[in-house]
Amino acid sequence: MNKHFIELSEANFDREVLNAMQPVLVEFWAGWSDRCKAMAPMLESLADDGAVSVKVVRVNVEHHEKLTEQYGVRAVPTLLIFKQGGVQDQIVGQTTEQVVRAKLERLR
């Protein structure tokens, strides 16, 4: 497990995402995806940046098909931004830190 991210499962999804007090950035990812690997440093930066006030978590689509299906994820990486228990925004495919930060800023 990466020290920067909480790995989610069906068992802890509600607690870590739906009941979270702060916004949550959920990455749906797969270990075989080069795009997911390329985005890891950017997500680590967001997770470590105390000024952003976002929790960064991950769902492995190969291990948690129920969550993947429940949220309509069809491609990796997919980022879902949750606030107050609901999806507020999404990004499908590889993106930049500036795009993610701009979307998070709109949630303030």
Phi and psi restraints in degrees (range 20) as a CNS / XPLOR table:
assign (resid 1 and name C) (resid 2 and name N)
       (resid 2 and name CA) (resid 2 and name C) 1.0 -74.5 20.0 2
assign (resid 2 and name N) (resid 2 and name CA)
       (resid 2 and name C) (resid 3 and name N) 1.0 135.3 20.0 2
assign (resid 2 and name C) (resid 3 and name N)
       (resid 3 and name CA) (resid 3 and name C) 1.0 -67.8 20.0 2
assign (resid 3 and name N) (resid 3 and name CA)
       (resid 3 and name C) (resid 4 and name N) 1.0 -16.0 20.0 2
assign (resid 3 and name C) (resid 4 and name N)
       (resid 4 and name CA) (resid 4 and name C) 1.0 -85.8 20.0 2
assign (resid 4 and name N) (resid 4 and name CA)
       (resid 4 and name C) (resid 5 and name N) 1.0 -22.4 20.0 2
assign (resid 4 and name C) (resid 5 and name N)
       (resid 5 and name CA) (resid 5 and name C) 1.0 -122.5 20.0 2
assign (resid 5 and name N) (resid 5 and name CA)
       (resid 5 and name C) (resid 6 and name N) 1.0 148.5 20.0 2
assign (resid 5 and name C) (resid 6 and name N)
       (resid 6 and name CA) (resid 6 and name C) 1.0 -90.3 20.0 2
assign (resid 6 and name N) (resid 6 and name CA)
       (resid 6 and name C) (resid 7 and name N) 1.0 125.8 20.0 2
assign (resid 6 and name C) (resid 7 and name N)
       (resid 7 and name CA) (resid 7 and name C) 1.0 -84.7 20.0 2
assign (resid 7 and name N) (resid 7 and name CA)
       (resid 7 and name C) (resid 8 and name N) 1.0 125.6 20.0 2
assign (resid 7 and name C) (resid 8 and name N)
       (resid 8 and name CA) (resid 8 and name C) 1.0 -96.3 20.0 2
assign (resid 8 and name N) (resid 8 and name CA)
       (resid 8 and name C) (resid 9 and name N) 1.0 154.9 20.0 2
assign (resid 8 and name C) (resid 9 and name N)
       (resid 9 and name CA) (resid 9 and name C) 1.0 -142.2 20.0 2
assign (resid 9 and name N) (resid 9 and name CA)
       (resid 9 and name C) (resid 10 and name N) 1.0 177.4 20.0 2
assign (resid 9 and name C) (resid 10 and name N)
       (resid 10 and name CA) (resid 10 and name C) 1.0 -60.3 20.0 2
assign (resid 10 and name N) (resid 10 and name CA)
       (resid 10 and name C) (resid 11 and name N) 1.0 -30.5 20.0 2
assign (resid 10 and name C) (resid 11 and name N)
       (resid 11 and name CA) (resid 11 and name C) 1.0 -69.6 20.0 2
assign (resid 11 and name N) (resid 11 and name CA)
       (resid 11 and name C) (resid 12 and name N) 1.0 -33.1 20.0 2
assign (resid 11 and name C) (resid 12 and name N)
       (resid 12 and name CA) (resid 12 and name C) 1.0 -116.4 20.0 2
assign (resid 12 and name N) (resid 12 and name CA)
       (resid 12 and name C) (resid 13 and name N) 1.0 3.7 20.0 2
assign (resid 12 and name C) (resid 13 and name N)
       (resid 13 and name CA) (resid 13 and name C) 1.0 -61.4 20.0 2
assign (resid 13 and name N) (resid 13 and name CA)
       (resid 13 and name C) (resid 14 and name N) 1.0 -48.7 20.0 2
assign (resid 13 and name C) (resid 14 and name N)
       (resid 14 and name CA) (resid 14 and name C) 1.0 -58.5 20.0 2
assign (resid 14 and name N) (resid 14 and name CA)
       (resid 14 and name C) (resid 15 and name N) 1.0 -47.9 20.0 2
assign (resid 14 and name C) (resid 15 and name N)
       (resid 15 and name CA) (resid 15 and name C) 1.0 -63.4 20.0 2
assign (resid 15 and name N) (resid 15 and name CA)
       (resid 15 and name C) (resid 16 and name N) 1.0 -47.1 20.0 2
assign (resid 15 and name C) (resid 16 and name N)
       (resid 16 and name CA) (resid 16 and name C) 1.0 -80.8 20.0 2
assign (resid 16 and name N) (resid 16 and name CA)
       (resid 16 and name C) (resid 17 and name N) 1.0 -25.8 20.0 2
assign (resid 16 and name C) (resid 17 and name N)
       (resid 17 and name CA) (resid 17 and name C) 1.0 -116.4 20.0 2
assign (resid 17 and name N) (resid 17 and name CA)
       (resid 17 and name C) (resid 18 and name N) 1.0 -61.8 20.0 2
assign (resid 17 and name C) (resid 18 and name N)
       (resid 18 and name CA) (resid 18 and name C) 1.0 -67.5 20.0 2
assign (resid 18 and name N) (resid 18 and name CA)
       (resid 18 and name C) (resid 19 and name N) 1.0 -31.7 20.0 2
assign (resid 18 and name C) (resid 19 and name N)
       (resid 19 and name CA) (resid 19 and name C) 1.0 -101.1 20.0 2
assign (resid 19 and name N) (resid 19 and name CA)
       (resid 19 and name C) (resid 20 and name N) 1.0 9.3 20.0 2
assign (resid 19 and name C) (resid 20 and name N)
       (resid 20 and name CA) (resid 20 and name C) 1.0 -70.8 20.0 2
assign (resid 20 and name N) (resid 20 and name CA)
       (resid 20 and name C) (resid 21 and name N) 1.0 144.4 20.0 2
assign (resid 20 and name C) (resid 21 and name N)
       (resid 21 and name CA) (resid 21 and name C) 1.0 -78.7 20.0 2
assign (resid 21 and name N) (resid 21 and name CA)
       (resid 21 and name C) (resid 22 and name N) 1.0 -31.7 20.0 2
assign (resid 21 and name C) (resid 22 and name N)
       (resid 22 and name CA) (resid 22 and name C) 1.0 -104.8 20.0 2
assign (resid 22 and name N) (resid 22 and name CA)
       (resid 22 and name C) (resid 23 and name N) 1.0 166.3 20.0 2
assign (resid 22 and name C) (resid 23 and name N)
       (resid 23 and name CA) (resid 23 and name C) 1.0 -58.6 20.0 2
assign (resid 23 and name N) (resid 23 and name CA)
       (resid 23 and name C) (resid 24 and name N) 1.0 149.7 20.0 2
assign (resid 23 and name C) (resid 24 and name N)
       (resid 24 and name CA) (resid 24 and name C) 1.0 -128.1 20.0 2
assign (resid 24 and name N) (resid 24 and name CA)
       (resid 24 and name C) (resid 25 and name N) 1.0 129.1 20.0 2
assign (resid 24 and name C) (resid 25 and name N)
       (resid 25 and name CA) (resid 25 and name C) 1.0 -100.8 20.0 2
assign (resid 25 and name N) (resid 25 and name CA)
       (resid 25 and name C) (resid 26 and name N) 1.0 114.4 20.0 2
assign (resid 25 and name C) (resid 26 and name N)
       (resid 26 and name CA) (resid 26 and name C) 1.0 -105.5 20.0 2
assign (resid 26 and name N) (resid 26 and name CA)
       (resid 26 and name C) (resid 27 and name N) 1.0 120.6 20.0 2
assign (resid 26 and name C) (resid 27 and name N)
       (resid 27 and name CA) (resid 27 and name C) 1.0 -98.7 20.0 2
assign (resid 27 and name N) (resid 27 and name CA)
       (resid 27 and name C) (resid 28 and name N) 1.0 121.8 20.0 2
assign (resid 27 and name C) (resid 28 and name N)
       (resid 28 and name CA) (resid 28 and name C) 1.0 -91.7 20.0 2
assign (resid 28 and name N) (resid 28 and name CA)
       (resid 28 and name C) (resid 29 and name N) 1.0 120.1 20.0 2
assign (resid 28 and name C) (resid 29 and name N)
       (resid 29 and name CA) (resid 29 and name C) 1.0 -139.8 20.0 2
assign (resid 29 and name N) (resid 29 and name CA)
       (resid 29 and name C) (resid 30 and name N) 1.0 170.3 20.0 2
assign (resid 29 and name C) (resid 30 and name N)
       (resid 30 and name CA) (resid 30 and name C) 1.0 -141.5 20.0 2
assign (resid 30 and name N) (resid 30 and name CA)
       (resid 30 and name C) (resid 31 and name N) 1.0 142.3 20.0 2
assign (resid 30 and name C) (resid 31 and name N)
       (resid 31 and name CA) (resid 31 and name C) 1.0 -63.5 20.0 2
assign (resid 31 and name N) (resid 31 and name CA)
       (resid 31 and name C) (resid 32 and name N) 1.0 -24.9 20.0 2
assign (resid 31 and name C) (resid 32 and name N)
       (resid 32 and name CA) (resid 32 and name C) 1.0 -84.3 20.0 2
assign (resid 32 and name N) (resid 32 and name CA)
       (resid 32 and name C) (resid 33 and name N) 1.0 -8.2 20.0 2
assign (resid 32 and name C) (resid 33 and name N)
       (resid 33 and name CA) (resid 33 and name C) 1.0 -85.7 20.0 2
assign (resid 33 and name N) (resid 33 and name CA)
       (resid 33 and name C) (resid 34 and name N) 1.0 117.0 20.0 2
assign (resid 33 and name C) (resid 34 and name N)
       (resid 34 and name CA) (resid 34 and name C) 1.0 -63.9 20.0 2
assign (resid 34 and name N) (resid 34 and name CA)
       (resid 34 and name C) (resid 35 and name N) 1.0 -33.2 20.0 2
assign (resid 34 and name C) (resid 35 and name N)
       (resid 35 and name CA) (resid 35 and name C) 1.0 -66.4 20.0 2
assign (resid 35 and name N) (resid 35 and name CA)
       (resid 35 and name C) (resid 36 and name N) 1.0 -39.0 20.0 2
assign (resid 35 and name C) (resid 36 and name N)
       (resid 36 and name CA) (resid 36 and name C) 1.0 -64.6 20.0 2
assign (resid 36 and name N) (resid 36 and name CA)
       (resid 36 and name C) (resid 37 and name N) 1.0 -42.9 20.0 2
assign (resid 36 and name C) (resid 37 and name N)
       (resid 37 and name CA) (resid 37 and name C) 1.0 -62.0 20.0 2
assign (resid 37 and name N) (resid 37 and name CA)
       (resid 37 and name C) (resid 38 and name N) 1.0 -39.2 20.0 2
assign (resid 37 and name C) (resid 38 and name N)
       (resid 38 and name CA) (resid 38 and name C) 1.0 -67.8 20.0 2
assign (resid 38 and name N) (resid 38 and name CA)
       (resid 38 and name C) (resid 39 and name N) 1.0 -29.5 20.0 2
assign (resid 38 and name C) (resid 39 and name N)
       (resid 39 and name CA) (resid 39 and name C) 1.0 -84.0 20.0 2
assign (resid 39 and name N) (resid 39 and name CA)
       (resid 39 and name C) (resid 40 and name N) 1.0 -14.2 20.0 2
assign (resid 39 and name C) (resid 40 and name N)
       (resid 40 and name CA) (resid 40 and name C) 1.0 -54.4 20.0 2
assign (resid 40 and name N) (resid 40 and name CA)
       (resid 40 and name C) (resid 41 and name N) 1.0 -46.4 20.0 2
assign (resid 40 and name C) (resid 41 and name N)
       (resid 41 and name CA) (resid 41 and name C) 1.0 -60.9 20.0 2
assign (resid 41 and name N) (resid 41 and name CA)
       (resid 41 and name C) (resid 42 and name N) 1.0 -37.7 20.0 2
assign (resid 41 and name C) (resid 42 and name N)
       (resid 42 and name CA) (resid 42 and name C) 1.0 -64.6 20.0 2
assign (resid 42 and name N) (resid 42 and name CA)
       (resid 42 and name C) (resid 43 and name N) 1.0 -44.0 20.0 2
assign (resid 42 and name C) (resid 43 and name N)
       (resid 43 and name CA) (resid 43 and name C) 1.0 -66.7 20.0 2
assign (resid 43 and name N) (resid 43 and name CA)
       (resid 43 and name C) (resid 44 and name N) 1.0 -37.1 20.0 2
assign (resid 43 and name C) (resid 44 and name N)
       (resid 44 and name CA) (resid 44 and name C) 1.0 -61.8 20.0 2
assign (resid 44 and name N) (resid 44 and name CA)
       (resid 44 and name C) (resid 45 and name N) 1.0 -41.2 20.0 2
assign (resid 44 and name C) (resid 45 and name N)
       (resid 45 and name CA) (resid 45 and name C) 1.0 -61.4 20.0 2
assign (resid 45 and name N) (resid 45 and name CA)
       (resid 45 and name C) (resid 46 and name N) 1.0 -44.2 20.0 2
assign (resid 45 and name C) (resid 46 and name N)
       (resid 46 and name CA) (resid 46 and name C) 1.0 -64.5 20.0 2
assign (resid 46 and name N) (resid 46 and name CA)
       (resid 46 and name C) (resid 47 and name N) 1.0 -41.1 20.0 2
assign (resid 46 and name C) (resid 47 and name N)
       (resid 47 and name CA) (resid 47 and name C) 1.0 -64.4 20.0 2
assign (resid 47 and name N) (resid 47 and name CA)
       (resid 47 and name C) (resid 48 and name N) 1.0 -33.3 20.0 2
assign (resid 47 and name C) (resid 48 and name N)
       (resid 48 and name CA) (resid 48 and name C) 1.0 -88.4 20.0 2
assign (resid 48 and name N) (resid 48 and name CA)
       (resid 48 and name C) (resid 49 and name N) 1.0 -10.3 20.0 2
assign (resid 48 and name C) (resid 49 and name N)
       (resid 49 and name CA) (resid 49 and name C) 1.0 -87.7 20.0 2
assign (resid 49 and name N) (resid 49 and name CA)
       (resid 49 and name C) (resid 50 and name N) 1.0 101.8 20.0 2
assign (resid 49 and name C) (resid 50 and name N)
       (resid 50 and name CA) (resid 50 and name C) 1.0 -62.6 20.0 2
assign (resid 50 and name N) (resid 50 and name CA)
       (resid 50 and name C) (resid 51 and name N) 1.0 -22.9 20.0 2
assign (resid 50 and name C) (resid 51 and name N)
       (resid 51 and name CA) (resid 51 and name C) 1.0 -73.0 20.0 2
assign (resid 51 and name N) (resid 51 and name CA)
       (resid 51 and name C) (resid 52 and name N) 1.0 -20.9 20.0 2
assign (resid 51 and name C) (resid 52 and name N)
       (resid 52 and name CA) (resid 52 and name C) 1.0 -78.2 20.0 2
assign (resid 52 and name N) (resid 52 and name CA)
       (resid 52 and name C) (resid 53 and name N) 1.0 -30.7 20.0 2
assign (resid 52 and name C) (resid 53 and name N)
       (resid 53 and name CA) (resid 53 and name C) 1.0 55.0 20.0 2
assign (resid 53 and name N) (resid 53 and name CA)
       (resid 53 and name C) (resid 54 and name N) 1.0 51.7 20.0 2
assign (resid 53 and name C) (resid 54 and name N)
       (resid 54 and name CA) (resid 54 and name C) 1.0 -133.9 20.0 2
assign (resid 54 and name N) (resid 54 and name CA)
       (resid 54 and name C) (resid 55 and name N) 1.0 141.7 20.0 2
assign (resid 54 and name C) (resid 55 and name N)
       (resid 55 and name CA) (resid 55 and name C) 1.0 -92.1 20.0 2
assign (resid 55 and name N) (resid 55 and name CA)
       (resid 55 and name C) (resid 56 and name N) 1.0 130.8 20.0 2
assign (resid 55 and name C) (resid 56 and name N)
       (resid 56 and name CA) (resid 56 and name C) 1.0 -108.0 20.0 2
assign (resid 56 and name N) (resid 56 and name CA)
       (resid 56 and name C) (resid 57 and name N) 1.0 123.5 20.0 2
assign (resid 56 and name C) (resid 57 and name N)
       (resid 57 and name CA) (resid 57 and name C) 1.0 -133.3 20.0 2
assign (resid 57 and name N) (resid 57 and name CA)
       (resid 57 and name C) (resid 58 and name N) 1.0 164.6 20.0 2
assign (resid 57 and name C) (resid 58 and name N)
       (resid 58 and name CA) (resid 58 and name C) 1.0 -134.2 20.0 2
assign (resid 58 and name N) (resid 58 and name CA)
       (resid 58 and name C) (resid 59 and name N) 1.0 148.1 20.0 2
assign (resid 58 and name C) (resid 59 and name N)
       (resid 59 and name CA) (resid 59 and name C) 1.0 -125.7 20.0 2
assign (resid 59 and name N) (resid 59 and name CA)
       (resid 59 and name C) (resid 60 and name N) 1.0 119.4 20.0 2
assign (resid 59 and name C) (resid 60 and name N)
       (resid 60 and name CA) (resid 60 and name C) 1.0 -78.7 20.0 2
assign (resid 60 and name N) (resid 60 and name CA)
       (resid 60 and name C) (resid 61 and name N) 1.0 115.9 20.0 2
assign (resid 60 and name C) (resid 61 and name N)
       (resid 61 and name CA) (resid 61 and name C) 1.0 -66.0 20.0 2
assign (resid 61 and name N) (resid 61 and name CA)
       (resid 61 and name C) (resid 62 and name N) 1.0 -24.7 20.0 2
assign (resid 61 and name C) (resid 62 and name N)
       (resid 62 and name CA) (resid 62 and name C) 1.0 -76.4 20.0 2
assign (resid 62 and name N) (resid 62 and name CA)
       (resid 62 and name C) (resid 63 and name N) 1.0 -27.5 20.0 2
assign (resid 62 and name C) (resid 63 and name N)
       (resid 63 and name CA) (resid 63 and name C) 1.0 -99.0 20.0 2
assign (resid 63 and name N) (resid 63 and name CA)
       (resid 63 and name C) (resid 64 and name N) 1.0 -17.9 20.0 2
assign (resid 63 and name C) (resid 64 and name N)
       (resid 64 and name CA) (resid 64 and name C) 1.0 -132.8 20.0 2
assign (resid 64 and name N) (resid 64 and name CA)
       (resid 64 and name C) (resid 65 and name N) 1.0 66.0 20.0 2
assign (resid 64 and name C) (resid 65 and name N)
       (resid 65 and name CA) (resid 65 and name C) 1.0 -63.6 20.0 2
assign (resid 65 and name N) (resid 65 and name CA)
       (resid 65 and name C) (resid 66 and name N) 1.0 -32.2 20.0 2
assign (resid 65 and name C) (resid 66 and name N)
       (resid 66 and name CA) (resid 66 and name C) 1.0 -62.8 20.0 2
assign (resid 66 and name N) (resid 66 and name CA)
       (resid 66 and name C) (resid 67 and name N) 1.0 -47.0 20.0 2
assign (resid 66 and name C) (resid 67 and name N)
       (resid 67 and name CA) (resid 67 and name C) 1.0 -65.6 20.0 2
assign (resid 67 and name N) (resid 67 and name CA)
       (resid 67 and name C) (resid 68 and name N) 1.0 -40.0 20.0 2
assign (resid 67 and name C) (resid 68 and name N)
       (resid 68 and name CA) (resid 68 and name C) 1.0 -60.0 20.0 2
assign (resid 68 and name N) (resid 68 and name CA)
       (resid 68 and name C) (resid 69 and name N) 1.0 -45.4 20.0 2
assign (resid 68 and name C) (resid 69 and name N)
       (resid 69 and name CA) (resid 69 and name C) 1.0 -69.3 20.0 2
assign (resid 69 and name N) (resid 69 and name CA)
       (resid 69 and name C) (resid 70 and name N) 1.0 -42.3 20.0 2
assign (resid 69 and name C) (resid 70 and name N)
       (resid 70 and name CA) (resid 70 and name C) 1.0 -57.5 20.0 2
assign (resid 70 and name N) (resid 70 and name CA)
       (resid 70 and name C) (resid 71 and name N) 1.0 -37.3 20.0 2
assign (resid 70 and name C) (resid 71 and name N)
       (resid 71 and name CA) (resid 71 and name C) 1.0 -99.7 20.0 2
assign (resid 71 and name N) (resid 71 and name CA)
       (resid 71 and name C) (resid 72 and name N) 1.0 11.9 20.0 2
assign (resid 71 and name C) (resid 72 and name N)
       (resid 72 and name CA) (resid 72 and name C) 1.0 66.2 20.0 2
assign (resid 72 and name N) (resid 72 and name CA)
       (resid 72 and name C) (resid 73 and name N) 1.0 29.3 20.0 2
assign (resid 72 and name C) (resid 73 and name N)
       (resid 73 and name CA) (resid 73 and name C) 1.0 -77.1 20.0 2
assign (resid 73 and name N) (resid 73 and name CA)
       (resid 73 and name C) (resid 74 and name N) 1.0 123.4 20.0 2
assign (resid 73 and name C) (resid 74 and name N)
       (resid 74 and name CA) (resid 74 and name C) 1.0 -118.1 20.0 2
assign (resid 74 and name N) (resid 74 and name CA)
       (resid 74 and name C) (resid 75 and name N) 1.0 -10.4 20.0 2
assign (resid 74 and name C) (resid 75 and name N)
       (resid 75 and name CA) (resid 75 and name C) 1.0 -146.4 20.0 2
assign (resid 75 and name N) (resid 75 and name CA)
       (resid 75 and name C) (resid 76 and name N) 1.0 153.8 20.0 2
assign (resid 75 and name C) (resid 76 and name N)
       (resid 76 and name CA) (resid 76 and name C) 1.0 -120.4 20.0 2
assign (resid 76 and name N) (resid 76 and name CA)
       (resid 76 and name C) (resid 77 and name N) 1.0 145.1 20.0 2
assign (resid 76 and name C) (resid 77 and name N)
       (resid 77 and name CA) (resid 77 and name C) 1.0 -77.1 20.0 2
assign (resid 77 and name N) (resid 77 and name CA)
       (resid 77 and name C) (resid 78 and name N) 1.0 149.1 20.0 2
assign (resid 77 and name C) (resid 78 and name N)
       (resid 78 and name CA) (resid 78 and name C) 1.0 -126.2 20.0 2
assign (resid 78 and name N) (resid 78 and name CA)
       (resid 78 and name C) (resid 79 and name N) 1.0 129.3 20.0 2
assign (resid 78 and name C) (resid 79 and name N)
       (resid 79 and name CA) (resid 79 and name C) 1.0 -108.9 20.0 2
assign (resid 79 and name N) (resid 79 and name CA)
       (resid 79 and name C) (resid 80 and name N) 1.0 127.1 20.0 2
assign (resid 79 and name C) (resid 80 and name N)
       (resid 80 and name CA) (resid 80 and name C) 1.0 -114.2 20.0 2
assign (resid 80 and name N) (resid 80 and name CA)
       (resid 80 and name C) (resid 81 and name N) 1.0 133.3 20.0 2
assign (resid 80 and name C) (resid 81 and name N)
       (resid 81 and name CA) (resid 81 and name C) 1.0 -107.6 20.0 2
assign (resid 81 and name N) (resid 81 and name CA)
       (resid 81 and name C) (resid 82 and name N) 1.0 117.6 20.0 2
assign (resid 81 and name C) (resid 82 and name N)
       (resid 82 and name CA) (resid 82 and name C) 1.0 -103.8 20.0 2
assign (resid 82 and name N) (resid 82 and name CA)
       (resid 82 and name C) (resid 83 and name N) 1.0 144.9 20.0 2
assign (resid 82 and name C) (resid 83 and name N)
       (resid 83 and name CA) (resid 83 and name C) 1.0 -147.7 20.0 2
assign (resid 83 and name N) (resid 83 and name CA)
       (resid 83 and name C) (resid 84 and name N) 1.0 132.1 20.0 2
assign (resid 83 and name C) (resid 84 and name N)
       (resid 84 and name CA) (resid 84 and name C) 1.0 52.4 20.0 2
assign (resid 84 and name N) (resid 84 and name CA)
       (resid 84 and name C) (resid 85 and name N) 1.0 40.8 20.0 2
assign (resid 84 and name C) (resid 85 and name N)
       (resid 85 and name CA) (resid 85 and name C) 1.0 83.7 20.0 2
assign (resid 85 and name N) (resid 85 and name CA)
       (resid 85 and name C) (resid 86 and name N) 1.0 0.8 20.0 2
assign (resid 85 and name C) (resid 86 and name N)
       (resid 86 and name CA) (resid 86 and name C) 1.0 -128.6 20.0 2
assign (resid 86 and name N) (resid 86 and name CA)
       (resid 86 and name C) (resid 87 and name N) 1.0 154.7 20.0 2
assign (resid 86 and name C) (resid 87 and name N)
       (resid 87 and name CA) (resid 87 and name C) 1.0 -73.0 20.0 2
assign (resid 87 and name N) (resid 87 and name CA)
       (resid 87 and name C) (resid 88 and name N) 1.0 123.7 20.0 2
assign (resid 87 and name C) (resid 88 and name N)
       (resid 88 and name CA) (resid 88 and name C) 1.0 -102.4 20.0 2
assign (resid 88 and name N) (resid 88 and name CA)
       (resid 88 and name C) (resid 89 and name N) 1.0 -25.8 20.0 2
assign (resid 88 and name C) (resid 89 and name N)
       (resid 89 and name CA) (resid 89 and name C) 1.0 -163.0 20.0 2
assign (resid 89 and name N) (resid 89 and name CA)
       (resid 89 and name C) (resid 90 and name N) 1.0 163.6 20.0 2
assign (resid 89 and name C) (resid 90 and name N)
       (resid 90 and name CA) (resid 90 and name C) 1.0 -148.8 20.0 2
assign (resid 90 and name N) (resid 90 and name CA)
       (resid 90 and name C) (resid 91 and name N) 1.0 154.5 20.0 2
assign (resid 90 and name C) (resid 91 and name N)
       (resid 91 and name CA) (resid 91 and name C) 1.0 -133.4 20.0 2
assign (resid 91 and name N) (resid 91 and name CA)
       (resid 91 and name C) (resid 92 and name N) 1.0 125.7 20.0 2
assign (resid 91 and name C) (resid 92 and name N)
       (resid 92 and name CA) (resid 92 and name C) 1.0 -109.6 20.0 2
assign (resid 92 and name N) (resid 92 and name CA)
       (resid 92 and name C) (resid 93 and name N) 1.0 126.5 20.0 2
assign (resid 92 and name C) (resid 93 and name N)
       (resid 93 and name CA) (resid 93 and name C) 1.0 97.5 20.0 2
assign (resid 93 and name N) (resid 93 and name CA)
       (resid 93 and name C) (resid 94 and name N) 1.0 174.8 20.0 2
assign (resid 93 and name C) (resid 94 and name N)
       (resid 94 and name CA) (resid 94 and name C) 1.0 -67.0 20.0 2
assign (resid 94 and name N) (resid 94 and name CA)
       (resid 94 and name C) (resid 95 and name N) 1.0 141.7 20.0 2
assign (resid 94 and name C) (resid 95 and name N)
       (resid 95 and name CA) (resid 95 and name C) 1.0 -143.3 20.0 2
assign (resid 95 and name N) (resid 95 and name CA)
       (resid 95 and name C) (resid 96 and name N) 1.0 -178.6 20.0 2
assign (resid 95 and name C) (resid 96 and name N)
       (resid 96 and name CA) (resid 96 and name C) 1.0 -106.8 20.0 2
assign (resid 96 and name N) (resid 96 and name CA)
       (resid 96 and name C) (resid 97 and name N) 1.0 162.1 20.0 2
assign (resid 96 and name C) (resid 97 and name N)
       (resid 97 and name CA) (resid 97 and name C) 1.0 -63.2 20.0 2
assign (resid 97 and name N) (resid 97 and name CA)
       (resid 97 and name C) (resid 98 and name N) 1.0 -36.2 20.0 2
assign (resid 97 and name C) (resid 98 and name N)
       (resid 98 and name CA) (resid 98 and name C) 1.0 -62.3 20.0 2
assign (resid 98 and name N) (resid 98 and name CA)
       (resid 98 and name C) (resid 99 and name N) 1.0 -40.6 20.0 2
assign (resid 98 and name C) (resid 99 and name N)
       (resid 99 and name CA) (resid 99 and name C) 1.0 -64.5 20.0 2
assign (resid 99 and name N) (resid 99 and name CA)
       (resid 99 and name C) (resid 100 and name N) 1.0 -45.6 20.0 2
assign (resid 99 and name C) (resid 100 and name N)
       (resid 100 and name CA) (resid 100 and name C) 1.0 -65.0 20.0 2
assign (resid 100 and name N) (resid 100 and name CA)
       (resid 100 and name C) (resid 101 and name N) 1.0 -45.0 20.0 2
assign (resid 100 and name C) (resid 101 and name N)
       (resid 101 and name CA) (resid 101 and name C) 1.0 -60.9 20.0 2
assign (resid 101 and name N) (resid 101 and name CA)
       (resid 101 and name C) (resid 102 and name N) 1.0 -39.4 20.0 2
assign (resid 101 and name C) (resid 102 and name N)
       (resid 102 and name CA) (resid 102 and name C) 1.0 -63.4 20.0 2
assign (resid 102 and name N) (resid 102 and name CA)
       (resid 102 and name C) (resid 103 and name N) 1.0 -41.5 20.0 2
assign (resid 102 and name C) (resid 103 and name N)
       (resid 103 and name CA) (resid 103 and name C) 1.0 -66.9 20.0 2
assign (resid 103 and name N) (resid 103 and name CA)
       (resid 103 and name C) (resid 104 and name N) 1.0 -39.8 20.0 2
assign (resid 103 and name C) (resid 104 and name N)
       (resid 104 and name CA) (resid 104 and name C) 1.0 -66.8 20.0 2
assign (resid 104 and name N) (resid 104 and name CA)
       (resid 104 and name C) (resid 105 and name N) 1.0 -37.3 20.0 2
assign (resid 104 and name C) (resid 105 and name N)
       (resid 105 and name CA) (resid 105 and name C) 1.0 -62.3 20.0 2
assign (resid 105 and name N) (resid 105 and name CA)
       (resid 105 and name C) (resid 106 and name N) 1.0 -35.4 20.0 2
assign (resid 105 and name C) (resid 106 and name N)
       (resid 106 and name CA) (resid 106 and name C) 1.0 -66.2 20.0 2
assign (resid 106 and name N) (resid 106 and name CA)
       (resid 106 and name C) (resid 107 and name N) 1.0 -18.0 20.0 2
assign (resid 106 and name C) (resid 107 and name N)
       (resid 107 and name CA) (resid 107 and name C) 1.0 -82.1 20.0 2
assign (resid 107 and name N) (resid 107 and name CA)
       (resid 107 and name C) (resid 108 and name N) 1.0 -11.7 20.0 2
